[in-house]
Amino acid sequence: MKIKVLGPGCARCHRLEQTVKDVVKELAVDASIEEVKDVKKIMAYPILTTPGLVVNEELVCSGKVPDKAEVTQLIVNALEKQQRGDRK
């Protein structure tokens, strides 16, 4: 699983990144977490405000810092989607 935190490196971006790291560790998910600060790379996604959260190249959240429960649900949903895709 590939996870990206989109943003300029502000406190909100760092808080989202830390939450993602905590959730990935708790769920024991094999994931790479990347912080994307380059504006051109960020604009490649349909995002208007940061921070943004991208899971497996799908923008799943933007413009807010989701709480731990929401991040957990977003990652679980992506895992389920990934597993369904692997069966096809």
C-alpha positions in Angstrom: 0.0 0.0 0.0 1.2 3.5 -0.9 0.2 6.4 1.3 1.0 10.1 0.6 0.4 13.1 2.7 0.1 16.2 0.5 1.0 19.6 1.9 3.7 22.2 2.4 5.0 20.7 5.6 2.8 22.7 8.0 1.8 21.6 11.5 -1.5 20.1 10.1 0.4 18.1 7.6 2.8 16.7 10.2 -0.2 15.9 12.5 -1.9 13.9 9.6 1.4 12.1 8.8 1.8 11.1 12.4 -1.7 9.8 12.7 -1.2 7.8 9.5 2.0 6.3 10.9 0.2 5.4 14.1 -2.7 3.7 12.3 -0.4 1.8 9.9 1.6 0.5 12.9 -1.5 -0.5 14.8 -3.1 -2.3 11.8 0.3 -3.9 11.0 -0.2 -2.8 7.3 2.7 -3.1 4.9 2.7 0.5 3.6 5.1 3.2 2.4 4.3 6.7 3.7 5.5 9.6 1.6 5.3 13.3 2.4 4.7 15.3 -0.8 5.6 18.9 -0.5 6.2 19.8 -4.2 3.3 22.0 -5.3 3.3 20.6 -8.9 3.1 17.1 -7.6 0.3 18.0 -5.2 -1.7 19.7 -8.0 -1.6 16.4 -9.9 -4.4 15.3 -7.6 -7.9 16.9 -7.5 -7.1 18.9 -4.3 -8.0 22.4 -3.5 -6.7 22.7 0.1 -4.1 20.8 2.1 -3.4 18.6 3.8 -4.5 15.8 1.6 -4.3 12.1 2.0 -3.8 9.8 -0.9 -4.0 6.0 -0.5 -3.0 3.9 -3.5 -3.1 6.9 -5.8 -6.7 7.8 -4.8 -7.3 11.1 -2.9 -9.4 10.0 0.0 -9.4 13.2 2.1 -8.4 16.9 1.7 -8.6 20.2 3.5 -8.8 18.8 7.0 -6.9 16.7 9.5 -9.1 13.6 10.0 -9.1 12.0 13.4 -7.6 8.6 14.1 -10.8 6.7 13.7 -11.4 8.3 10.3 -7.9 7.6 9.1 -8.3 4.0 10.3 -11.5 3.6 8.3 -10.0 5.2 5.1 -7.0 2.7 5.3 -9.3 -0.3 6.0 -11.5 0.7 3.1 -8.4 0.9 0.8 -7.2 -2.5 2.0 -10.6 -4.0 1.2 -10.7 -2.4 -2.2 -7.1 -3.6 -2.8 -8.1 -7.2 -1.9 -11.1 -7.1 -4.1 -8.9 -5.9 -7.0 -6.4 -8.7 -6.4 -9.1 -11.3 -6.9 -10.1 -10.1 -10.4 
